[in-house]
Amino acid sequence: MLTGFTPWPKELEDQYRKNGCWKGETFGGVLKERAALYGNRTAVTCGDAHWSYKELDERADRLAAGLYKLGIRKEDRVVIQLPNIAEFFEVIFALFRLGALPVFALPSHRSSEITYFCEFAEAKAYIIPDTHSGFDYRGLARLVKDKLPSLEHVIVAGEAEEFQQLSRLHTEPLRLEEVSPAEVAFLQLSGGSTGLSKLIPRTHDDYIYSLRLSAEICGLDDQSVYLAALPTAHNYPLSSPGVLGTLYAGGRVVLSPTPSPDDCFPLIEQENVTITALVPPLAMVWMEAAGSRRNDLSSLQVLQVGGAKFSAEAARRVKTAFGCTLQQVFGMAEGLVNYTRLDDPEDIIVNTQGKPMSPFDEVRVIDDDGRDVEPGETGHLLTRGPYTIRGYYKAPKHNERSFTADGFYQTGDIVRLTPSGYIVVEGRAKDQINRGGEKIAAEEVENHLLAHPAVHDAAMVSMPDDFLGERSCVFVIPKGETPKPGELKAFLRKRGLAAYKIPDRIEFISSFPQTGVGKVSKKDLRETIAQKLKPAQIEL
C-alpha cells in the first residue's frame, strides 16, 4: 500500500464490498472490458481525431510498455499537465495499467505549483503539451527541472525539443504486474483557494464506484455524448459523471479546447452533445451568448452546473436559455457528491444543490460547538462514506484538522438540510462575514443582486474594519450601463433584506479573478479591497 495513504477501517471496507459499492474493478480492466464490448465505436473525439474504444485500449497498452521501458514502475508518481486533448486519455490509462499514479495538475498551473507537486509527490516524470493557448510548457518544464534535478523525465505531447516525445514511446505491449482495486489509482488536488493544494489519494475501488453511480443518476448510456468544456483533470469534469463516467457507460467524449461558447456551441451542434458541465460564472456567460448565437443546441439534454453555488435567480434561466434540464452538482475532490435528480420538481432543482448520490453516504450538519443541528438550520457540513477519503496524502497535520476521530471529513461548507435530505449551500466557512457579531452568508446577498436587470454577476467578500471587525463589500459585474451603488442598495432593501446584510461597499469590476479551475477567487477579491482600504503611502 502507498506510503502516506490513509485506508478505510477494515470493517468499513468489508461493508462497502458486501453492499456492492466496491466491485473489484480497476481502470485498466474497465477500459479492456469496454473495448471488447464497444470495439470500433468512438470513445473520444478531439478535433479531427476520433479514437475508438479498441484504439484507445491498444494505445494505452503500447504506451504503458513504453513508459515501463523508460523506468516508470508501480506507485511511481507522474505529474500530468495536459489540456483537453486525446492524449490525456492514453496517458492516464497507460499509467493505470502500470499501477503508476497520475498527479493531476491543471493547465493554468505555473512553476510554483508544478515544482511543489513534483517535489512533494517525488514525481519521476512530468507530462506536458508542447504549447497550449499561447503558452510554451517546455519553458515551464525547464524551470522545474532546474529546481528539481531529481525529476527524471519530461515527456511532451507534440514537439519535444530536448525532452522525450510522447508519440515515440509507443512499443509492443508487455505483460505487466497486476493492479489491485484497493490500491491508490491517482492523486488529485484539493479545491481550496488558499495556499498550495493538498494531494488527495483516490483508489480504483472508491473512484469507480463514484463515477458508476454518477453515470446512473445522470442517465448516461452508450448513446450519451459528453462535452468536456472544463479542464478534464479536475474532479468535476473527470467523474461527475464527467469523461470517465461517460466511458464507463460506453458513451462518447467530445473535447473542447476552451469552455468559451465560441468553441463549445459549434461542437454541441456538430457532435450532437447531450450533456455538459460548467461552473456558475461560465453558465452565466453561456446564457448571455445563447440569445445571440445561431447554433442549434437542441441535442443538449442536461446542463450541469457545479463547482460553486449556482444562485436560484440564475438557475431559473437555464431552461429558457437552452431548453434542457438543469442539474445542480455539489461535490468535492475529497469525495461526497450531491446531485439534483433529473426528474426532481423545478423548485428543488432551482433552490437546492442536490442530495447525496449514495445511500451509504453519511452526512452531518453541526454548529460551532460540534452539536448536530435540526433540518433547516445552518451549520458545518461533515461527511464520510464509500468514496470519501480518510486522509490527505502525506499530510498528518492537515488530517488532524480536516478529519474527526471517527473519520468524518470536515468540508468547510456552510449548509442546511431540507426535510427531504437535499442540501442548500449557504457558503464556505471563510465566506461567512461576521459583521459585529451578525453573520452574513455571501451567497444570499449575491442571489438577490442577480435578480437586478443591470447585474451580470456578483461576489460578496469581507473587508477589514476597526470597529466591527468585518464589513461587507460586493464586487459587481454590470450588465449594460453601470448602476449606481445606491440603486442596488435600495433594490436589496426593497427585496426585504435585513439592514445588516446590505453591502457596506459596492465595487464595479469587468471580470472576476479566478482560481485554476474557473471558480471566482474570493481570496483575490478580499486582497483587492484590503489594498484599497490601506492609507496612501506618503513618500518623504
Protein Blocks (a to p, Z undefined) as FASTA:
>chain_A
ZZhiacddfklmmmmmmnomagoiafklmmmmmmmmnmmacfbdghjbccdfklmmmmmm
mmmmmmmmnopaehiacdddddddfklmmmmmmmmmnopacddddfkbcfklmmmmmmmn
opabdcddfbeehiafklmmmmmmmmmmmlmbdcdedjekjmccfklmpccddddddddf
kbcfbdcddfbfghjdddddddfklmmmmmmmmmmmnopafkbccddfbcfkbmklmmmn
ojmlmmmnopacdddfbfcfklmmmmmmmnopabdcddfklmmmmmmmmmmpcbdfklpm
bdcdehiacdfklmmmmmmmnopacddddddfklpacdddfkbcfklmmmpgbjafbfkb
ccddddfkopacdehiacddddddjkbcfbdehilklmmmmpcfkopacehpacdddfko
pacdfbdfklpcceehiacdfklmmmmmmmpmkbfbdcddddddfklopacddddddehj
addfklmmmmmmmnopafklpcfbdcddfbdcddfkopacfklmmmmmmmmmpccdddZZ
